[in-house]
């Protein structure tokens, strides 16, 4: 892992075509501006984690699905 210190208005480059600059800063937050090609997927880490959990939850096996259907039909 590379750790860099940047100030507001400063930037860094990743490869030839990705630039990340510090747009604004607060006491406990930083706003990043990311300039990258459209084919580069950029997502917040917590959304990637939530998507993985949702995908896991959607992969119920048949037994779990039957139990869930029974539970729903009882109400």
N, C-alpha and C positions, 0 to 999 in steps of 0.2 A: 504494500500500500504506500502510495506517495502522499505526503501531507504538505500542502503549500499554504503560505500566508499571503493573502491578497487584501488590498484596500478597496474601498468604493471607487468604481470607475476603472479598476485594473481588470485584466483578463488573463486567460491562459488558453493555449491551443492544444488540441488533441489531434495528432495527425495533420493532414493537409486541409481538412474541410470541416472541423468542429472547433468552435470557439465558445468559451464560457466566460462571461464577464459578471462582475459584481455590480448589480443595478442599484441596490439600496441595502441599508443595514439598520438594524435596531439593536437593542440591548441583548436580546436572546433569539434573534432571527436574522436571516440574510435572504435577499431576493436575487436569484440568479437569472441571467439572460443567456439562453443557449441558442447558438446559431449552428444548425446541423442540416444535412440533406434530409429530404422528406422520407427516404427509405430507412433512416435511423430511428428506431423506436425509443422514445424517451418516456419513462413513467416514474412516478414517485414510488419509492420502495414499499410503502405501506399498501399501495394499491395492487402491486404485484403480489404481495403476501395475501391480501384479501381475495384476489382472483384465484389464487391457488387453493385457498380454503373453500371457496365457493365451488370450485371444480371437484374437490374431494367430496363435498357434501352432495353434489349432484350424482356421484357415482355410487349410489346405494345398490347393494346386491338384492336379488329377488326376495330373499327372506326378510331383509330389513324393509323393503318396499311393501311386502304383504302386511307386516306388523303395523307400518305407518297407515296403510289403507284401513285396517281394522280399527285403529285408534280414531281416525278421522270419521269413519262411518258411525261410531258409537255416540258421537256428539250430536 
